[in-house]
Amino acid sequence: MTLPKAFRRLWWATGIDNLGTGAFTAAVPLLTVTVTHDPRLVSLVSTAAFLPWLLLSLPAGALADRYDRAGLMWRAQAGQAVLAGATAVLVACGAAGVPVLAVAAFGLGAGDVVFGTAAQAVLPDLVAKPLLHRANGHQQAITTITAQFAGPPLGSLLFGVAAALPFGLDAISFAGSVLLVRTLPRQARSRPARSAVRDGLSWLLRHRALRTLAALLGVNTFGGQLANATLVLLATQVLHVGTAAYGLLLAGAALGSVLGGLVNARVVARIGARAALLTALAVNVVAFAGVGLSPGALVLGAFLAVNGFATTLWNIVTVGLRQQLVPAELLGRVTSAYRLLGWGLIPVGTLVGGLVAHALGLRAPYLVAGAVRGIALVVALPVLVRAEGDVPRI
């Protein structure tokens, strides 16, 4: 079976969108460190980017189940295009300090909440169930290639030419994605009562395996942001990586994610979903400790690549499980509830990461994050081992 044309349009939109996002992701910390070297302020911008997942996840899920999902996606990205364009103008005028970057990060993050929730929920509308794992793998691969492999070096290069250019590219990429997403087929939705916002969270909390995975994701993303919030300082101040090389470092890290997006569906088919989940979690613990102890940029990039491979493996399995196990009429709300539990601690992680780096040094966040992830795996292991009936092979 081949993937349908509608999915390919979504795939192209995802790639175009994430190319600009990758450039923005590289440019924001580079611009921030030209304003301040305080790890707490650097982490504040990252906190603002993820705070919408804590504040807006449940309402976004209700919207995705109440209205046409493709319509929500393109409208969210149209708003992001305007905001990214305005940020580019402020950067060009030299008026983009930490407050401006924090506001821009929050606004773009709010658009990501709506777009990301609707995009995961719309996929089963476009792709037959037997092809979901393959479609998720393709989506993960193109996201990684553009947002992590191509976008960051391009953003770093453009930033070296003119600081406003990566932000302008982000605005253009949002606009291009809008044009493609608007061509996706429309899906009429029933309109549940306002109280139905809670239905997704209630359903998730009753499902043992998905509930455990959401809680585990919450701890892991807390640890991940605790570490990654000050990665730019670790690379530039401790390992003395230059502006252009920083983008290449992120691109090298993305190689593992790209490889994972291409082969992990076959890995899951061979060893099973549960074994794949446990492997991904264990490898991530080792990778985070390795980053914290890296003696140079090449070793650091290698461990980031290993982490990317394992993270992609986790994503393919868990997204596929939700799409298979959750009723279609609840998928948007359950996805948003899952992300609320799984991503809600990210803003806390970024703030804690800044404090840890300030108090213990720039290597400490990755070592602390590796320990946190290791403890979480040990605690969750008995539940995951007993959840065989809830974790089908995909």
N, C-alpha and C positions, 0 to 999 in steps of 0.2 A: 504494500500500500504506500502511496506517495502522499506527502503532506499537501493540503489544498492551497489554492492560490491566495485565499484570504489570509491564511497563516503566513505565507511568504511576504505579503504586504506588511503584516504586523512585524515580521522579522526584519524587514528593511527599515521600518519606522524605528524599531528598537535600536538598530545599529546607528542610524543617523542621530537619534536623540542622545545615545550614550557616547558618541564621539565628542559632542560638545560638553557633555557632563564630565568626561575624562579630562578635557582641557581645563574646565572650571575647577575640578578637584585638585589638579596640580597647581593652578595659578593662585587659588585662595591662600593656601599656607605660605607660598612664596611671597605674596603681597603682604600677608600678615606679619611675617618676620622682618619685613622692611620697616614696619611700624613699631614693633615691639619684639623683644626676645624673652619676655616673661611667659613661661609655660602655662600659667593660669589664664592669661589672655588669649594665647594661641588655642588652648582647649575650649575657650568660651565660644569661639566661632563654630567649632565642631559640635558643641552642645546645641547651639541654635539650629543647626541643620537637622538634627535628629529629634529635637523637642516636639515637632508636630506628630511624630509617631506615638508619643505618649498622650497628646492632647486630642488628636483628631482621628485615631484609628477606628474607633467604633462608629462614629458618624459616617466616615468614608465607606465602611462596609455596608451600612444601611443604604447609603446612596447607590452603591454598586448592585444591590439586590432590588432596589426600587425603580431605578431608571436605566435607560439604555447605557450599557457599559462603554461602548465605543464612543458615544457622545460625551460621556464624562471624561474619557481619556483625552480627547482632542481639546475640549474646553479647558481642562487643567493645564495642558501644555501651551495653549495660547496665552494664558495668564503668565506662565513661566517665561515665555518668549518676551513679553513686555517687560517683566521684572529684570531679566538678564540684560536686555537692551539698556534699560535705565541705569543699571549698575555699571555697564561699560562706559556710559557717558560720564558718570561720576568718577570712575577710575581715571578716565582721560583728563578730567579737570583737576585731578589731584585731591579730590574731596572724599575719597573712600578710606576712612579709618576703620578701626575695629568695630564701632557701632554700625556703620553702613554695611560692612561685610556680614555682621551678625544678623542684621535685618534681612539682607538679601538671602543669606543661607536659610533663615527661617521660612521666608516666603517660597523659595524654591523647594524646600523640604515639604512644605504643605502641599504643593502641587504633586510632589513625588508620592505622598500618601494616597491621594485620590487616584493618580495614574497607576501606581504600582498595585493597589488593591484591585482596581477594575481590570488591569491587564492579566493578573493571575486568574481572576474569576471568568474572564471572557474566553480564555483558551479552550475550555471544554465545549464552548459554543462553536468553535472553529475547527476543532480536531477531534476525531473519533478516539474513544478511550484506549484502544490498543496502541495508538500512536502518541499518547500523552508523554511517556518517558522520553521518546525521541524528540518531540517538539520542545519539551523542557530543556533537553540537552542542547538543542540548537539555539534556543533563547539564551541559555547560560553562556554558550560559546561566543555568540555575537556580542553579548553584553560585555564579556571579559575582553574580547579582542579590541572593542572600540573604547570602552570606559577605562580599561586598565593598560592595554597594550599599545594602542595607537594614540588615544586621547592625551594621556599625560605627557609623553615626549613632545607632541605637537603643542600642547599648552605651555610647556616649559620653553620651547623654542619661540613661540609667539610672544610669551612674556618677556623674553630677552630682547625682542624687537621693540615692543611697546606693551606696557602692562595692560592696556584696555583690550588688546586683540583677543585673548582667550575668552573674555566675557562676551565680546561681540560674536565670536564663533558659537558660543553656547546659545545665544539668542537665535541665530540663524538655524542651528540644528533643531531647536524646538519648533520653529516655523516649518521646516521641512518635514518633521515627523507629523505635525498637524495635518498636512496635505495628504499623507498616506493613511493615517488613522481614520480620516473622514470618509475613506472609501470602503471601510469594513462594513459588513452587513449589519443592519440594525436588528436588535432583539427586543421585542416588547416584554415588559416586566409587570407582574402583578404588584400592587402597591400595598404592602403590609402596614399595619397600624404603627404608630410611633413607638409603642412599647416593644415592638419586634426588634429594636436595636439590641436589646439584651439577649435575644434568642441565640445569636451566634456564640456569645460567651457561655451561655448555659449549655448549649450542645457540646462545645469544646470541653468544658469542665467535667462532663459526664463520660467522655471518651478517654479511657485510661492511657492508651499509647500516645495519642495526639496531645493530651494534657501534659504528659511527662516530657514529650519533645518540645513543647512550647516553653515549659519551665526551664528545661536544659538550654534551649536557645537563649532565653533571657539571661541566664548566668554567663553563657559563652559570649554573647554580644556585649554584655557589660565588661567582661575581661578584654574582648577585642578592642573596644573603644578606649578602655583604660590604657592599653598599650599604644594604639595607633594614633591617638590624639596628638602625641608629641613626636611621631616618627620623623617629621621634617627636621626637628631639632637634633635628634639622634644622628640623622644622616649628615646634616650640614655642620654641626658643631663638634660632634665627637669623632665621626669618621671623615669629616672634611670633604663631603661630596658637594660639587658645584651645582649651580642652578640647572644647567642642561643635563648633567649626570643624574640629578635627582629624578627627572622625568624618565630617564633610561632605567634607573633602578626600579621604579614602579612598573615600567614595561617588562623588565626582566621577571619581576614577581608575577606578572600576569601570564607568563608562559605556562606556568603550572596550571592555572585556571583554564586556559585555552585547551591544553591537553586533556584536562579533566572533563570539560564540556564535550569533547569529541569522543572519549573512550569510556567515560564512567557509566553510561547506560549499559554498555556490554559488561562492565565490572559488576553492576547490580544484577544483571541477568545471570551471571555465572555464580556469584557467591551468595546472592539473596540480599534483601533490603536490610535485615537486621545486622548481618555481618558487615555490610557496607557502612551502616551508621556507626557501629562500634569502631571500625577501622578509622573512619574519618575523625572521630573524636579523639582517639588515642594519638594519631599522627599530629593533630593540631597542638596537643600539649607539648610534644617534643619540638615542634616547629617554633612555638613561641619562646620556649627556653633557649633555643638555638639563636634566634634573633637577638635576644638580650645579651648573649655571650659572644656575638660575632666580633671577630678581630678586624674585619674590613668589609668594604662595600660588597665584594663578590660573595662572601659567605653570607652576609645579610640577605642579599638578593636571592641566593639559593634557598635559604630557609623560608623566605617569603613565597617563593615559587611552590615549595612543598605545602605550605599552608594554603595557597590558592587551590592546589589540586584537591586537597582534603575538603576544603570548604565547598567546592563545586560538587564533590561527591555527596556531601550532606544535603546540599540544596536540591539536587536532582531527586534524591530519595524522598525528602520530606515534602517538597511541593507536589510530587507525584502522588504520594499517599493522601494528602488533603484532597486533591482533585478526584481521586478514586473513591474515598470513603465518605466525603461530605455530600449530602443531597444538593442538587443543582440550585434549588431555590434558596439555600442557606449559604452557598459557597462564599459570596462576598462578605457576609457578616462573620462567618467562621474564620475566613482569611484575615479579616481585620482584627478579630479577637486574638487570633494566634499571633499576629504581629504586635498587638498591644502587649501581650505577655512576653513575647520574644524580643521586642525592640524597645519596650518601655523604659528599660534601665540604661539604654545607650546614653542619654544625656547625663545621667549620673556617672556613668563610666568615664565620659570625657572630662568631667570636672574632677573626679578622683584621680584620673591619669595626670592632669596638670599638677595637682597637689603632690602626688607621689614623686613625679619628676622633679618638682621644686625642692622637696624635702630629702629625697634619697638619691637623686641623680638621674640622668637621662636613660640609662640602661634598665633601671629598676622597674619601670612599668611593664615591660615584656616579661620579666621574671615573675613579678607578682601575678600578671595575667595567666601565665602558664600554670602557676600553682592553683589559682582559682579554678581554672578549667579542669585540672587534674582531680581536684576534690569533687567538683560537680559530676564528673564521669563516674567516680567511685560510688557516690551516693545514688546516682540514677541507674547504675548497672543492674542491680537486682530486678528493678521494674522492667527494664528493657529486655532482659533475658526471659522474664516470664510472659512477655507480651507477644509471643509468637503468633497467636491467633489474630491479633490486631494489626500485625505488620505483614501484609501479603507480599509475595514475590511480584516484582513489576519489571 
